[in-house]
Amino acid sequence: MNYQKRITINPKVMVGKPVVAGTRITVEQVLTLLSQGVTAEELASEKYYPQLTKADVYAAVAYAKDRVEDERVYPLG
């Protein structure tokens, strides 16, 4: 998924954490709720963040996937 238009980073918004474009909803907030069992449909509802779309939620997941994809682990000793 192409998340570049949906996830933005600006040092003046949420101290530079990645957010859903046009909001102050961080990727971290989205992932936290998903990890607690909240569905993408629920996140994009009146109960949580009505300004989000399911595509925004999936963009946050795609952004996080790209960040961890680049991680490298090196054994010590």
Sequence and secondary structure as in RCSB ss.txt:
>XXXX:A:sequence
MNYQKRITINPKVMVGKPVVAGTRITVEQVLTLLSQGVTAEELASEKYYPQLTKADVYAAVAYAKDRVEDERVYP
LG
>XXXX:A:secstr
   TTTEE  TTSGGG  EETTS  BHHHHHHHHHTT  HHHHTSTTS TT  HHHHHHHHHHHHHHHHT     
  
